[in-house]
Amino acid sequence: MHPFEFYLKLGFEHIANLAGYDHILFLVVLCAVYRIEQWRKILILVTAFTIGHSVTLVLVSLNILSIPSNIIKFLIPLTIFLTALHNVIGADKIGKSVKMKRNYAMALFFGLIHGMDFSNYFKALIMDPSDIVIPLLGFNIGIELGQLLIVFFVVGIAFLFLHMLKVKHREWNLFISGAAAGMSVISMLENGFW
C-alpha cells in the first residue's frame, strides 16, 4: 500500500473507532445546535477543528510541544462539557455572524487540544519526523473524511428528529448537549489529573 493511502486509512479508522468515542462525542455536541440548512457553517466548524488538531500533530511530531497524557485525557472531556454548556447558554444566538466567528475560534482551539490525543498515536506511527509531510497529509485527510462522515450521520439523525418526528430544535439541542455534558463529567472524574 502507498504510504499516503496507508496514513489516510489510519486517520479515518482512528476517528471512526468507537473506542475513541470522545472525539465522536465532541463532533456530535459541536453539531447539536445546528440545523441541516446550516451545512456550510457546520463544514467550516469541522474544518476549523481539523486545522487545530493538524497544527498540534505537527508540533508534537517535531518534538516542539509535549503535554502529559493524563492532562490531555482530562482536557478532552472538558472541551465536550464546555461545548455542551455553550450550546445551552448561547443557543438563541448561534448563527449570528459575531457568534459564528467565536464558534469557529472555539472549534479551532478545541481542535488543538484534541490533536494532542491524535498526535501521540500519530507520533508512534512515523519512523522519521523529518519525512512527515505525506504521513501528516494522509492522516489528516483521513481524519477529516471520518469526521465528515460522522457529522453527516449526526445531521441526518437530527433532520429525522426535527423534520419527520417534529421534535423542537431547542429540545433536541438540550437533550444532546445535556447527554454529552453528563458523559463528559463522568470522563473528567475518571481521568482527573489531580
N, CA, C and O atoms as a DFTB+ gen file, in Angstrom:
776 C
 N C O
     1  1       0.846      -1.178       0.000
     2  2       0.000       0.000       0.000
     3  2       0.894       1.245       0.000
     4  3       1.906       1.290       0.700
     5  1       0.518       2.237      -0.778
     6  2       1.238       3.511      -0.840
     7  2       1.178       4.191       0.525
     8  3       0.144       4.126       1.190
     9  1       2.275       4.851       0.969
    10  2       2.274       5.488       2.293
    11  2       1.113       6.463       2.510
    12  3       0.539       6.503       3.599
    13  1       0.760       7.252       1.482
    14  2      -0.353       8.191       1.629
    15  2      -1.643       7.441       1.928
    16  3      -2.389       7.821       2.830
    17  1      -1.910       6.375       1.172
    18  2      -3.123       5.586       1.381
    19  2      -3.116       4.922       2.755
    20  3      -4.150       4.831       3.416
    21  1      -1.952       4.466       3.174
    22  2      -1.812       3.830       4.481
    23  2      -2.215       4.809       5.591
    24  3      -3.009       4.464       6.467
    25  1      -1.667       6.028       5.552
    26  2      -1.970       7.017       6.589
    27  2      -3.386       7.564       6.463
    28  3      -4.005       7.906       7.471
    29  1      -3.903       7.650       5.251
    30  2      -5.290       8.054       5.039
    31  2      -6.235       7.078       5.735
    32  3      -7.164       7.477       6.437
    33  1      -5.971       5.792       5.522
    34  2      -6.789       4.743       6.151
    35  2      -6.660       4.797       7.675
    36  3      -7.657       4.682       8.387
    37  1      -5.439       4.971       8.173
    38  2      -5.238       5.048       9.621
    39  2      -5.966       6.240      10.239
    40  3      -6.580       6.119      11.299
    41  1      -5.893       7.394       9.569
    42  2      -6.582       8.580      10.068
    43  2      -8.083       8.375      10.122
    44  3      -8.734       8.736      11.102
    45  1      -8.629       7.792       9.061
    46  2     -10.071       7.528       9.005
    47  2     -10.483       6.557      10.107
    48  3     -11.465       6.787      10.814
    49  1      -9.723       5.468      10.247
    50  2     -10.048       4.466      11.262
    51  2      -9.889       5.024      12.674
    52  3     -10.629       4.649      13.583
    53  1      -8.922       5.919      12.852
    54  2      -8.694       6.477      14.184
    55  2      -9.891       7.318      14.641
    56  3     -10.311       7.215      15.793
    57  1     -10.435       8.137      13.764
    58  2     -11.566       8.984      14.163
    59  2     -12.866       8.182      14.220
    60  3     -13.735       8.474      15.041
    61  1     -13.006       7.185      13.366
    62  2     -14.252       6.424      13.316
    63  2     -14.286       5.271      14.322
    64  3     -15.296       4.575      14.430
    65  1     -13.193       5.066      15.054
    66  2     -13.104       3.986      16.026
    67  2     -13.985       4.309      17.234
    68  3     -13.792       5.327      17.898
    69  1     -14.936       3.448      17.504
    70  2     -15.852       3.688      18.628
    71  2     -15.156       3.634      19.979
    72  3     -15.690       4.134      20.970
    73  1     -13.969       3.032      20.031
    74  2     -13.214       3.020      21.287
    75  2     -12.761       4.438      21.643
    76  3     -12.594       4.757      22.820
    77  1     -12.565       5.285      20.640
    78  2     -12.215       6.681      20.870
    79  2     -13.449       7.549      20.767
    80  3     -13.466       8.543      20.041
    81  1     -14.487       7.165      21.502
    82  2     -15.785       7.836      21.384
    83  2     -15.748       9.311      21.764
    84  3     -16.648      10.064      21.392
    85  1     -14.718       9.737      22.500
    86  2     -14.686      11.130      22.945
    87  2     -14.623      12.113      21.775
    88  3     -15.219      13.188      21.842
    89  1     -13.912      11.760      20.714
    90  2     -13.843      12.636      19.539
    91  2     -15.185      12.654      18.808
    92  3     -15.629      13.694      18.322
    93  1     -15.815      11.492      18.739
    94  2     -17.136      11.403      18.119
    95  2     -18.140      12.207      18.933
    96  3     -18.955      12.940      18.373
    97  1     -18.081      12.070      20.258
    98  2     -18.983      12.815      21.132
    99  2     -18.787      14.318      20.970
   100  3     -19.756      15.077      20.977
   101  1     -17.541      14.748      20.824
   102  2     -17.288      16.172      20.599
   103  2     -17.945      16.640      19.304
   104  3     -18.564      17.703      19.276
   105  1     -17.819      15.863      18.239
   106  2     -18.438      16.238      16.965
   107  2     -19.957      16.274      17.078
   108  3     -20.603      17.155      16.510
   109  1     -20.524      15.325      17.806
   110  2     -21.976      15.288      17.998
   111  2     -22.437      16.550      18.712
   112  3     -23.386      17.195      18.267
   113  1     -21.783      16.913      19.809
   114  2     -22.212      18.082      20.576
   115  2     -21.895      19.374      19.818
   116  3     -22.620      20.359      19.953
   117  1     -20.837      19.378      19.037
   118  2     -20.495      20.548      18.231
   119  2     -21.609      20.847      17.221
   120  3     -21.904      22.008      16.939
   121  1     -22.219      19.794      16.684
   122  2     -23.253      19.952      15.654
   123  2     -24.670      20.037      16.215
   124  3     -25.596      20.369      15.475
   125  1     -24.860      19.751      17.486
   126  2     -26.205      19.636      18.054
   127  2     -27.043      20.899      17.896
   128  3     -28.267      20.820      17.791
   129  1     -26.418      22.023      17.879
   130  2     -27.134      23.289      17.873
   131  2     -27.482      23.771      16.456
   132  3     -28.193      24.762      16.288
   133  1     -26.975      23.063      15.446
   134  2     -27.182      23.490      14.064
   135  2     -28.223      22.638      13.354
   136  3     -28.452      21.478      13.696
   137  1     -28.848      23.257      12.351
   138  2     -29.812      22.566      11.501
   139  2     -29.149      22.199      10.191
   140  3     -28.105      22.753       9.847
   141  1     -29.740      21.275       9.458
   142  2     -29.175      20.829       8.189
   143  2     -29.028      21.988       7.201
   144  3     -28.137      21.972       6.352
   145  1     -29.893      22.984       7.311
   146  2     -29.835      24.149       6.430
   147  2     -28.563      24.971       6.663
   148  3     -28.192      25.789       5.821
   149  1     -27.908      24.760       7.778
   150  2     -26.679      25.488       8.115
   151  2     -25.439      24.651       7.796
   152  3     -24.420      24.778       8.476
   153  1     -25.512      23.816       6.794
   154  2     -24.440      22.872       6.472
   155  2     -23.113      23.559       6.190
   156  3     -22.058      22.999       6.492
   157  1     -23.140      24.763       5.615
   158  2     -21.873      25.459       5.343
   159  2     -21.172      25.816       6.650
   160  3     -19.956      25.662       6.770
   161  1     -21.933      26.289       7.618
   162  2     -21.365      26.649       8.923
   163  2     -20.810      25.401       9.617
   164  3     -19.750      25.452      10.242
   165  1     -21.523      24.297       9.505
   166  2     -21.060      23.040      10.100
   167  2     -19.748      22.606       9.454
   168  3     -18.815      22.189      10.141
   169  1     -19.684      22.709       8.131
   170  2     -18.477      22.330       7.402
   171  2     -17.281      23.186       7.828
   172  3     -16.174      22.672       7.991
   173  1     -17.504      24.483       8.007
   174  2     -16.427      25.381       8.451
   175  2     -16.002      25.027       9.874
   176  3     -14.810      25.032      10.180
   177  1     -16.960      24.721      10.743
   178  2     -16.637      24.329      12.126
   179  2     -15.758      23.085      12.162
   180  3     -14.751      23.043      12.869
   181  1     -16.150      22.071      11.390
   182  2     -15.389      20.816      11.369
   183  2     -13.998      21.052      10.791
   184  3     -13.016      20.480      11.266
   185  1     -13.916      21.895       9.767
   186  2     -12.618      22.215       9.167
   187  2     -11.739      22.985      10.153
   188  3     -10.536      22.737      10.230
   189  1     -12.325      23.913      10.903
   190  2     -11.566      24.646      11.931
   191  2     -11.020      23.670      12.966
   192  3      -9.874      23.791      13.398
   193  1     -11.839      22.709      13.359
   194  2     -11.409      21.674      14.299
   195  2     -10.235      20.880      13.715
   196  3      -9.265      20.593      14.417
   197  1     -10.327      20.528      12.430
   198  2      -9.264      19.781      11.756
   199  2      -7.977      20.596      11.687
   200  3      -6.892      20.065      11.928
   201  1      -8.090      21.871      11.363
   202  2      -6.899      22.732      11.310
   203  2      -6.222      22.765      12.671
   204  3      -4.998      22.673      12.767
   205  1      -7.026      22.896      13.726
   206  2      -6.467      22.911      15.078
   207  2      -5.689      21.650      15.391
   208  3      -4.553      21.719      15.859
   209  1      -6.294      20.489      15.137
   210  2      -5.554      19.273      15.504
   211  2      -4.412      18.994      14.540
   212  3      -3.467      18.294      14.906
   213  1      -4.467      19.519      13.319
   214  2      -3.344      19.369      12.388
   215  2      -2.113      20.120      12.885
   216  3      -0.993      19.617      12.806
   217  1      -2.333      21.331      13.399
   218  2      -1.227      22.128      13.948
   219  2      -0.585      21.386      15.111
   220  3       0.640      21.317      15.207
   221  1      -1.401      20.837      15.985
   222  2      -0.870      20.099      17.128
   223  2      -0.111      18.852      16.686
   224  3       0.930      18.523      17.256
   225  1      -0.631      18.152      15.666
   226  2       0.071      16.969      15.157
   227  2       1.488      17.326      14.720
   228  3       2.438      16.603      15.018
   229  1       1.621      18.437      14.016
   230  2       2.946      18.857      13.557
   231  2       3.834      19.195      14.743
   232  3       4.975      18.738      14.815
   233  1       3.319      19.995      15.674
   234  2       4.127      20.435      16.810
   235  2       4.602      19.267      17.672
   236  3       5.755      19.238      18.103
   237  1       3.724      18.314      17.920
   238  2       4.106      17.164      18.746
   239  2       5.044      16.238      17.978
   240  3       6.018      15.737      18.539
   241  1       4.758      16.010      16.705
   242  2       5.593      15.108      15.903
   243  2       7.017      15.630      15.753
   244  3       7.960      14.845      15.650
   245  1       7.175      16.943      15.740
   246  2       8.506      17.550      15.618
   247  2       9.135      17.844      16.982
   248  3      10.155      18.528      17.065
   249  1       8.522      17.323      18.051
   250  2       9.009      17.496      19.429
   251  2       9.092      18.969      19.853
   252  3       9.963      19.339      20.641
   253  1       8.202      19.797      19.338
   254  2       8.134      21.206      19.739
   255  2       7.189      21.356      20.929
   256  3       7.357      22.258      21.749
   257  1       6.205      20.480      21.021
   258  2       5.195      20.536      22.074
   259  2       5.047      19.152      22.682
   260  3       5.039      18.143      21.976
   261  1       4.931      19.121      23.998
   262  2       4.699      17.854      24.677
   263  2       3.863      18.120      25.927
   264  3       4.238      18.914      26.789
   265  1       2.740      17.448      26.002
   266  2       1.851      17.595      27.152
   267  2       1.557      16.199      27.680
   268  3       1.246      15.300      26.899
   269  1       1.650      16.000      28.993
   270  2       1.402      14.672      29.565
   271  2       0.023      14.126      29.201
   272  3      -0.966      14.857      29.157
   273  1      -0.012      12.850      28.948
   274  2      -1.224      12.159      28.515
   275  2      -2.378      12.311      29.503
   276  3      -3.530      12.443      29.088
   277  1      -2.083      12.295      30.809
   278  2      -3.166      12.397      31.795
   279  2      -3.860      13.760      31.735
   280  3      -5.059      13.853      32.000
   281  1      -3.130      14.801      31.395
   282  2      -3.743      16.132      31.250
   283  2      -4.626      16.157      30.004
   284  3      -5.726      16.708      30.029
   285  1      -4.148      15.568      28.930
   286  2      -4.916      15.515      27.685
   287  2      -6.219      14.750      27.915
   288  3      -7.282      15.170      27.460
   289  1      -6.127      13.630      28.620
   290  2      -7.310      12.801      28.881
   291  2      -8.344      13.531      29.734
   292  3      -9.522      13.173      29.712
   293  1      -7.922      14.543      30.480
   294  2      -8.861      15.371      31.227
   295  2      -9.392      16.518      30.365
   296  3     -10.577      16.847      30.426
   297  1      -8.522      17.122      29.568
   298  2      -8.913      18.283      28.768
   299  2      -9.916      17.946      27.669
   300  3     -10.782      18.762      27.353
   301  1      -9.811      16.767      27.090
   302  2     -10.732      16.407      26.003
   303  2     -12.189      16.372      26.488
   304  3     -13.038      16.997      25.853
   305  1     -12.516      15.677      27.575
   306  2     -13.907      15.755      28.029
   307  2     -14.286      17.163      28.510
   308  3     -15.458      17.536      28.471
   309  1     -13.306      17.934      28.959
   310  2     -13.597      19.319      29.332
   311  2     -14.068      20.113      28.112
   312  3     -14.977      20.936      28.225
   313  1     -13.457      19.874      26.944
   314  2     -13.898      20.564      25.720
   315  2     -15.326      20.166      25.362
   316  3     -16.102      20.990      24.877
   317  1     -15.669      18.913      25.599
   318  2     -17.035      18.443      25.328
   319  2     -18.007      19.146      26.268
   320  3     -19.059      19.624      25.841
   321  1     -17.650      19.206      27.546
   322  2     -18.506      19.852      28.533
   323  2     -18.705      21.334      28.202
   324  3     -19.830      21.833      28.236
   325  1     -17.625      22.028      27.887
   326  2     -17.723      23.457      27.582
   327  2     -18.531      23.716      26.312
   328  3     -19.268      24.700      26.238
   329  1     -18.400      22.849      25.319
   330  2     -19.187      22.994      24.095
   331  2     -20.666      22.764      24.386
   332  3     -21.517      23.499      23.885
   333  1     -20.975      21.758      25.187
   334  2     -22.364      21.489      25.566
   335  2     -22.946      22.667      26.344
   336  3     -24.078      23.079      26.094
   337  1     -22.183      23.201      27.275
   338  2     -22.622      24.362      28.047
   339  2     -22.857      25.560      27.132
   340  3     -23.852      26.271      27.273
   341  1     -21.955      25.775      26.212
   342  2     -22.077      26.858      25.239
   343  2     -23.344      26.687      24.397
   344  3     -24.036      27.663      24.107
   345  1     -23.643      25.452      24.007
   346  2     -24.852      25.178      23.227
   347  2     -26.110      25.569      23.983
   348  3     -27.039      26.134      23.406
   349  1     -26.140      25.268      25.271
   350  2     -27.331      25.526      26.067
   351  2     -27.461      27.005      26.411
   352  3     -28.545      27.578      26.301
   353  1     -26.374      27.613      26.820
   354  2     -26.420      29.027      27.232
   355  2     -26.604      29.963      26.045
   356  3     -27.366      30.926      26.123
   357  1     -25.908      29.681      24.947
   358  2     -25.952      30.609      23.826
   359  2     -26.747      30.126      22.636
   360  3     -26.537      30.611      21.524
   361  1     -27.663      29.176      22.834
   362  2     -28.391      28.574      21.711
   363  2     -29.170      29.590      20.893
   364  3     -29.257      29.460      19.672
   365  1     -29.730      30.587      21.535
   366  2     -30.544      31.565      20.800
   367  2     -29.689      32.497      19.947
   368  3     -30.204      33.137      19.030
   369  1     -28.395      32.583      20.235
   370  2     -27.513      33.483      19.498
   371  2     -26.699      32.769      18.421
   372  3     -26.057      33.421      17.598
   373  1     -26.720      31.429      18.423
   374  2     -25.935      30.671      17.448
   375  2     -26.463      30.986      16.052
   376  3     -27.670      31.029      15.817
   377  1     -25.530      31.203      15.143
   378  2     -25.911      31.502      13.769
   379  2     -25.672      32.951      13.410
   380  3     -25.536      33.284      12.232
   381  1     -25.619      33.823      14.409
   382  2     -25.321      35.219      14.143
   383  2     -23.829      35.326      13.817
   384  3     -23.028      34.562      14.355
   385  1     -23.449      36.257      12.950
   386  2     -22.080      36.288      12.418
   387  2     -21.014      36.466      13.492
   388  3     -19.970      35.818      13.418
   389  1     -21.237      37.321      14.488
   390  2     -20.244      37.507      15.550
   391  2     -20.097      36.216      16.345
   392  3     -18.985      35.792      16.661
   393  1     -21.213      35.607      16.659
   394  2     -21.208      34.358      17.418
   395  2     -20.529      33.245      16.618
   396  3     -19.806      32.423      17.181
   397  1     -20.763      33.221      15.309
   398  2     -20.156      32.183      14.477
   399  2     -18.637      32.307      14.482
   400  3     -17.937      31.295      14.526
   401  1     -18.121      33.521      14.438
   402  2     -16.669      33.697      14.487
   403  2     -16.116      33.143      15.788
   404  3     -15.051      32.526      15.805
   405  1     -16.836      33.362      16.870
   406  2     -16.420      32.795      18.159
   407  2     -16.499      31.272      18.141
   408  3     -15.628      30.594      18.687
   409  1     -17.541      30.738      17.514
   410  2     -17.683      29.281      17.421
   411  2     -16.556      28.669      16.606
   412  3     -16.038      27.609      16.957
   413  1     -16.173      29.331      15.519
   414  2     -15.064      28.841      14.701
   415  2     -13.765      28.865      15.504
   416  3     -12.978      27.920      15.455
   417  1     -13.547      29.954      16.242
   418  2     -12.333      30.065      17.069
   419  2     -12.329      28.984      18.152
   420  3     -11.290      28.389      18.438
   421  1     -13.492      28.735      18.750
   422  2     -13.597      27.705      19.781
   423  2     -13.290      26.324      19.189
   424  3     -12.566      25.534      19.795
   425  1     -13.840      26.038      18.009
   426  2     -13.592      24.747      17.365
   427  2     -12.110      24.600      17.029
   428  3     -11.545      23.517      17.187
   429  1     -11.481      25.671      16.571
   430  2     -10.053      25.650      16.265
   431  2      -9.230      25.374      17.519
   432  3      -8.342      24.522      17.508
   433  1      -9.529      26.099      18.605
   434  2      -8.801      25.922      19.864
   435  2      -9.007      24.513      20.427
   436  3      -8.053      23.866      20.859
   437  1     -10.248      24.046      20.419
   438  2     -10.512      22.707      20.931
   439  2      -9.885      21.651      20.028
   440  3      -9.538      20.566      20.495
   441  1      -9.735      21.955      18.739
   442  2      -9.019      21.061      17.829
   443  2      -7.572      20.906      18.237
   444  3      -7.000      19.821      18.124
   445  1      -6.968      22.004      18.721
   446  2      -5.589      21.924      19.222
   447  2      -5.492      20.903      20.355
   448  3      -4.550      20.112      20.415
   449  1      -6.472      20.934      21.245
   450  2      -6.479      20.019      22.392
   451  2      -6.700      18.575      21.936
   452  3      -5.984      17.670      22.366
   453  1      -7.692      18.362      21.065
   454  2      -7.961      17.002      20.580
   455  2      -6.780      16.477      19.767
   456  3      -6.505      15.277      19.760
   457  1      -6.092      17.375      19.089
   458  2      -4.923      16.982      18.305
   459  2      -3.818      16.393      19.154
   460  3      -3.020      15.589      18.674
   461  1      -3.768      16.792      20.419
   462  2      -2.756      16.233      21.316
   463  2      -2.961      14.736      21.486
   464  3      -1.995      13.978      21.577
   465  1      -4.221      14.312      21.527
   466  2      -4.508      12.885      21.647
   467  2      -4.190      12.169      20.343
   468  3      -3.609      11.084      20.358
   469  1      -4.569      12.769      19.205
   470  2      -4.233      12.199      17.902
   471  2      -2.722      12.097      17.750
   472  3      -2.208      11.123      17.200
   473  1      -2.013      13.111      18.243
   474  2      -0.576      13.216      17.993
   475  2       0.225      12.095      18.653
   476  3       1.210      11.627      18.081
   477  1      -0.178      11.662      19.838
   478  2       0.532      10.562      20.491
   479  2       0.457       9.299      19.639
   480  3       1.440       8.573      19.488
   481  1      -0.716       9.055      19.094
   482  2      -0.911       7.899      18.211
   483  2      -0.106       8.082      16.928
   484  3       0.600       7.170      16.495
   485  1      -0.214       9.264      16.321
   486  2       0.474       9.542      15.063
   487  2       1.992       9.481      15.221
   488  3       2.691       8.915      14.380
   489  1       2.490      10.064      16.298
   490  2       3.937      10.102      16.530
   491  2       4.510       8.690      16.659
   492  3       5.631       8.432      16.220
   493  1       3.756       7.791      17.250
   494  2       4.210       6.405      17.386
   495  2       4.289       5.703      16.031
   496  3       5.034       4.736      15.872
   497  1       3.523       6.188      15.058
   498  2       3.491       5.555      13.743
   499  2       4.628       5.976      12.828
   500  3       5.135       5.163      12.055
   501  1       5.030       7.232      12.906
   502  2       6.038       7.711      11.955
   503  2       7.434       7.318      12.414
   504  3       7.768       7.390      13.596
   505  1       8.221       6.910      11.462
   506  2       9.574       6.469      11.777
   507  2      10.559       7.637      11.785
   508  3      11.450       7.709      12.631
   509  1      10.382       8.543      10.836
   510  2      11.336       9.637      10.650
   511  2      10.588      10.967      10.663
   512  3       9.915      11.298       9.686
   513  1      10.690      11.745      11.758
   514  2       9.973      13.021      11.832
   515  2      10.342      14.010      10.733
   516  3       9.579      14.937      10.460
   517  1      11.497      13.831      10.099
   518  2      11.879      14.749       9.033
   519  2      11.090      14.470       7.754
   520  3      11.021      15.326       6.872
   521  1      10.502      13.294       7.650
   522  2       9.709      12.933       6.476
   523  2       8.238      12.840       6.892
   524  3       7.621      11.778       6.808
   525  1       7.699      13.963       7.338
   526  2       6.381      13.972       7.954
   527  2       5.261      14.398       7.012
   528  3       4.089      14.177       7.317
   529  1       5.594      15.001       5.878
   530  2       4.583      15.641       5.031
   531  2       3.532      14.654       4.524
   532  3       2.339      14.881       4.726
   533  1       3.937      13.580       3.879
   534  2       2.977      12.612       3.313
   535  2       2.175      11.930       4.420
   536  3       0.950      11.855       4.314
   537  1       2.822      11.424       5.487
   538  2       2.030      10.824       6.571
   539  2       1.048      11.818       7.196
   540  3      -0.100      11.469       7.470
   541  1       1.497      13.046       7.418
   542  2       0.637      14.057       8.037
   543  2      -0.543      14.389       7.136
   544  3      -1.679      14.463       7.604
   545  1      -0.288      14.586       5.864
   546  2      -1.352      14.901       4.914
   547  2      -2.361      13.753       4.837
   548  3      -3.569      13.982       4.915
   549  1      -1.876      12.538       4.687
   550  2      -2.771      11.384       4.614
   551  2      -3.576      11.189       5.882
   552  3      -4.784      10.958       5.823
   553  1      -2.919      11.279       7.028
   554  2      -3.588      11.085       8.315
   555  2      -4.671      12.147       8.533
   556  3      -5.783      11.828       8.952
   557  1      -4.340      13.406       8.246
   558  2      -5.308      14.496       8.427
   559  2      -6.496      14.393       7.482
   560  3      -7.635      14.632       7.883
   561  1      -6.232      14.037       6.229
   562  2      -7.345      13.881       5.286
   563  2      -8.223      12.712       5.722
   564  3      -9.447      12.786       5.616
   565  1      -7.615      11.642       6.209
   566  2      -8.385      10.510       6.725
   567  2      -9.253      10.903       7.904
   568  3     -10.414      10.502       7.986
   569  1      -8.695      11.691       8.824
   570  2      -9.466      12.162       9.975
   571  2     -10.604      13.066       9.507
   572  3     -11.732      12.940       9.983
   573  1     -10.315      13.977       8.577
   574  2     -11.350      14.893       8.078
   575  2     -12.474      14.111       7.402
   576  3     -13.647      14.419       7.616
   577  1     -12.143      13.113       6.597
   578  2     -13.181      12.306       5.945
   579  2     -14.025      11.556       6.983
   580  3     -15.247      11.478       6.866
   581  1     -13.356      11.014       7.990
   582  2     -14.078      10.330       9.065
   583  2     -14.994      11.283       9.815
   584  3     -16.134      10.941      10.131
   585  1     -14.493      12.479      10.097
   586  2     -15.303      13.473      10.800
   587  2     -16.509      13.887       9.966
   588  3     -17.615      14.018      10.491
   589  1     -16.299      14.090       8.679
   590  2     -17.409      14.486       7.811
   591  2     -18.471      13.392       7.742
   592  3     -19.666      13.684       7.695
   593  1     -18.036      12.137       7.737
   594  2     -18.989      11.032       7.744
   595  2     -19.801      11.032       9.045
   596  3     -21.019      10.855       9.024
   597  1     -19.124      11.228      10.157
   598  2     -19.814      11.282      11.452
   599  2     -20.791      12.451      11.482
   600  3     -21.933      12.293      11.912
   601  1     -20.351      13.620      11.029
   602  2     -21.204      14.817      11.022
   603  2     -22.400      14.600      10.101
   604  3     -23.521      14.975      10.447
   605  1     -22.177      14.003       8.940
   606  2     -23.273      13.710       8.017
   607  2     -24.309      12.818       8.699
   608  3     -25.512      13.046       8.568
   609  1     -23.847      11.816       9.416
   610  2     -24.738      10.904      10.137
   611  2     -25.512      11.648      11.226
   612  3     -26.723      11.477      11.357
   613  1     -24.806      12.479      12.011
   614  2     -25.442      13.228      13.102
   615  2     -26.483      14.199      12.556
   616  3     -27.595      14.279      13.078
   617  1     -26.127      14.932      11.514
   618  2     -27.051      15.896      10.926
   619  2     -28.249      15.167      10.307
   620  3     -29.372      15.670      10.344
   621  1     -28.006      13.991       9.742
   622  2     -29.110      13.187       9.205
   623  2     -30.077      12.739      10.291
   624  3     -31.293      12.796      10.107
   625  1     -29.539      12.295      11.416
   626  2     -30.387      11.911      12.557
   627  2     -31.156      13.127      13.071
   628  3     -32.344      13.031      13.380
   629  1     -30.476      14.266      13.160
   630  2     -31.145      15.498      13.609
   631  2     -32.274      15.864      12.653
   632  3     -33.356      16.254      13.092
   633  1     -32.030      15.741      11.349
   634  2     -33.061      16.035      10.352
   635  2     -34.279      15.141      10.579
   636  3     -35.419      15.604      10.535
   637  1     -34.027      13.870      10.818
   638  2     -35.122      12.922      11.064
   639  2     -35.952      13.358      12.276
   640  3     -37.180      13.403      12.206
   641  1     -35.283      13.676      13.376
   642  2     -35.998      14.076      14.591
   643  2     -36.696      15.423      14.435
   644  3     -37.830      15.587      14.886
   645  1     -36.034      16.384      13.804
   646  2     -36.586      17.738      13.720
   647  2     -37.678      17.868      12.663
   648  3     -38.677      18.552      12.884
   649  1     -37.494      17.220      11.524
   650  2     -38.438      17.412      10.419
   651  2     -39.474      16.301      10.302
   652  3     -40.625      16.563       9.954
   653  1     -39.088      15.096      10.580
   654  2     -40.026      13.978      10.434
   655  2     -40.826      13.732      11.715
   656  3     -42.043      13.555      11.680
   657  1     -40.114      13.726      12.848
   658  2     -40.776      13.460      14.126
   659  2     -41.219      14.737      14.830
   660  3     -41.840      14.687      15.891
   661  1     -40.897      15.876      14.234
   662  2     -41.328      17.204      14.709
   663  2     -40.874      17.537      16.130
   664  3     -41.589      18.210      16.872
   665  1     -39.687      17.064      16.503
   666  2     -39.094      17.442      17.782
   667  2     -38.619      18.886      17.641
   668  3     -38.036      19.251      16.620
   669  1     -38.862      19.695      18.646
   670  2     -38.423      21.092      18.596
   671  2     -36.907      21.158      18.697
   672  3     -36.286      20.394      19.437
   673  1     -36.326      22.073      17.950
   674  2     -34.864      22.179      17.903
   675  2     -34.274      22.436      19.294
   676  3     -33.228      21.882      19.634
   677  1     -34.929      23.260      20.086
   678  2     -34.432      23.554      21.433
   679  2     -34.353      22.282      22.273
   680  3     -33.374      22.069      22.988
   681  1     -35.387      21.433      22.188
   682  2     -35.380      20.181      22.956
   683  2     -34.288      19.241      22.449
   684  3     -33.610      18.584      23.240
   685  1     -34.123      19.181      21.131
   686  2     -33.059      18.356      20.550
   687  2     -31.706      18.798      21.090
   688  3     -30.920      17.975      21.559
   689  1     -31.438      20.091      21.024
   690  2     -30.174      20.642      21.489
   691  2     -29.968      20.367      22.981
   692  3     -28.880      19.968      23.397
   693  1     -31.009      20.582      23.779
   694  2     -30.896      20.349      25.224
   695  2     -30.622      18.869      25.524
   696  3     -29.807      18.546      26.388
   697  1     -31.300      17.988      24.812
   698  2     -31.101      16.562      25.046
   699  2     -29.674      16.135      24.683
   700  3     -28.986      15.510      25.491
   701  1     -29.234      16.471      23.472
   702  2     -27.901      16.068      23.011
   703  2     -26.817      16.719      23.865
   704  3     -25.878      16.053      24.300
   705  1     -26.951      18.022      24.100
   706  2     -25.942      18.744      24.882
   707  2     -25.918      18.268      26.332
   708  3     -24.850      18.136      26.930
   709  1     -27.093      18.013      26.892
   710  2     -27.160      17.520      28.269
   711  2     -26.540      16.138      28.410
   712  3     -25.800      15.874      29.358
   713  1     -26.847      15.253      27.457
   714  2     -26.271      13.903      27.494
   715  2     -24.750      13.975      27.348
   716  3     -24.021      13.290      28.065
   717  1     -24.278      14.804      26.422
   718  2     -22.835      14.941      26.213
   719  2     -22.159      15.528      27.450
   720  3     -21.072      15.095      27.832
   721  1     -22.805      16.516      28.075
   722  2     -22.245      17.120      29.289
   723  2     -22.128      16.074      30.397
   724  3     -21.111      16.000      31.086
   725  1     -23.169      15.275      30.562
   726  2     -23.141      14.230      31.581
   727  2     -22.037      13.213      31.349
   728  3     -21.328      12.833      32.281
   729  1     -21.893      12.774      30.105
   730  2     -20.846      11.804      29.775
   731  2     -19.459      12.416      29.971
   732  3     -18.532      11.737      30.413
   733  1     -19.322      13.696      29.643
   734  2     -18.012      14.336      29.789
   735  2     -17.632      14.518      31.255
   736  3     -16.458      14.405      31.606
   737  1     -18.605      14.795      32.108
   738  2     -18.316      14.936      33.542
   739  2     -17.825      13.596      34.101
   740  3     -16.863      13.552      34.867
   741  1     -18.483      12.524      33.716
   742  2     -18.055      11.190      34.159
   743  2     -16.625      10.927      33.693
   744  3     -15.795      10.437      34.458
   745  1     -16.347      11.254      32.434
   746  2     -14.997      11.039      31.898
   747  2     -13.968      11.902      32.599
   748  3     -12.856      11.441      32.861
   749  1     -14.313      13.157      32.914
   750  2     -13.371      14.026      33.636
   751  2     -13.078      13.461      35.018
   752  3     -11.933      13.495      35.469
   753  1     -14.096      12.944      35.693
   754  2     -13.878      12.374      37.020
   755  2     -13.007      11.122      36.948
   756  3     -12.173      10.885      37.821
   757  1     -13.210      10.319      35.895
   758  2     -12.404       9.109      35.726
   759  2     -10.962       9.435      35.343
   760  3     -10.035       8.727      35.737
   761  1     -10.776      10.514      34.570
   762  2      -9.450      10.841      34.051
   763  2      -8.817      12.033      34.749
   764  3      -7.839      12.589      34.249
   765  1      -9.349      12.431      35.884
   766  2      -8.808      13.594      36.577
   767  2      -7.308      13.451      36.807
   768  3      -6.811      12.372      37.129
   769  1      -6.600      14.565      36.634
   770  2      -5.136      14.512      36.761
   771  2      -4.645      15.081      38.082
   772  3      -3.472      15.431      38.215
   773  1      -5.548      15.176      39.064
   774  2      -5.140      15.714      40.371
   775  2      -4.481      14.688      41.201
   776  3      -4.077      14.972      42.328
